[in-house]
């Protein structure tokens, strides 16, 4: 994998459903993996920075895992709510410096 | 503590004009990054600056684009003689350092339209 890739590109879930999506990144020379939440007309909001293989982080109903050996991270949302509707971006990079972003997963939660 | 502030939010320029985009980092942040999002693309790194210094401009086009982060005042991304292909959303981010666990905080972006 040469670039950061996210899947799916978009998804629709019913309110209350749990969901997850994937970020794949180059596993060689890994430094850090960032997740952002981006609502339309707002600035991307930092969710997690993950650096260690096997890392698992949680913020409320949102959690993320990291596998640096195989180059992927999962973002999970438990019990989706309409306010979770946003585009979720992941980025790989040297800390905060020169992040390489995926194109994002656009989540729509249907009430 | 105000977030990263960018202005203007929207900017329209005719081909050949200059565009100046401003970014005020979060208080206490001395590292600034500019990213560009072309239509249907992800955010792409352009340039990384610390106060008065350009650290890495490897993502910035060699011609017509320049960036600065003076000792006083906001960081400026300047595009001379704009062309239609420069139409994009330009985002600024800032951080207090560049450690492995450091987050970068983004502004709301400036949408540049070249007509």
Interface residues (C-beta under 8 A of the other chain):
Chain A: X4 X31 X32 X34 X36 X41 X42 X43 X44 X45 X46 X49 X51 X89 X91 X94 X95 X96 X97 X98 X99 X100 X101 X102 X103 X104
Chain B: X3 X4 X31 X33 X35 X41 X42 X43 X44 X45 X48 X56 X58 X59 X91 X93 X95 X97 X98 X99 X100 X101 X102 X103 X104 X105 X106 X107 X108 X109
